[in-house]
């Protein structure tokens, strides 16, 4: 089981990566077996929020590791960026 910090940003055509994630619209934590399971959990939680007015969004997941001695700073892994796509079924 992994712990992920995730950032959700609006997908803005032409905006550079640093601009998109500089001011995310939501930040959260999710535990999952891999980033695909984390994506599914986040998508499931977001679906009711955006059902009436879907937006083009993208999410960035970062695996975080607890400090070795139980105190200190959590370490972040390499970011995994994924688009969030809602369909007419949502």
N, C-alpha and C positions, 0 to 999 in steps of 0.2 A: 504494500500500500504506500502510495506517495502523497505528499501534500503539495498542492499547487497554489500559487497566488495567481489570480487571473485579472486581466484588465480588459474592459470592453470599451471600444472606441467606435465613433461613427466612421464609416468608410467614405472618405472624401476623395473623389478622383483628382489626381495630380498632387495630393498632399504627401509630403515626405513622411517616412516612418516616425521620425522624432516628433513631427508636428501632430500626427494622429494620436499618439500615445502620451503626449505631454499633458493633456487634460482629458483623461478617460471619463466616460459617463458613469462608469461603475467599476469598483475594485472589490474583489472578494477572495475567499479561500475555499478550496474544495479538496477533499481527499478521494482518491480513486486509484485503481490498479494500473492505469496508464493514461496518456493524454487523450486518447479517444474516449475512454469512459468519463474522464473529467469534462470533455466537450459535451457529451451526451447529457450529463447531469446539469451543466450550466444551461444548455439549450432548453431542457425540460423546465427549468425554473424561469427562464425568460419568456417562454412561449405565451403565457397569459398576459404578460406585461405589454407585449408588442402586437397582440392579436388584432387590434382594431386599426393600427397604423404601422405596418411593418417598415423598418428602416434597414438600410444596408449597414451592417455592423461587422466588426472583426474583433476577435478575441486573441489575447496573447496569454499563454500559460508559461509560468516559470516554476520548475520544481524547486522547492525550498527544503533545506536540510537544517535540522535543529543543531544548536551549538553542541559541541562534543561534551562539554562539562556541565551542561544543563543551564548555563547562563551565558549571555552574550548575544552576538548578532547571528541571525539566521542567514545562511548562505544561499544565494540564488544560482540556479543553473542557467543554461542557454535558453533563451526564449523560443517558444513554439508558437508561430502565428497561424491563425485559422480564420477563414471567413465564416460568418453566421448567415445562413440562408433560410429564410422562411418561405414556404410555398403556399399555394391556395388552400392546401389541406390544413395548414396551421390556423 
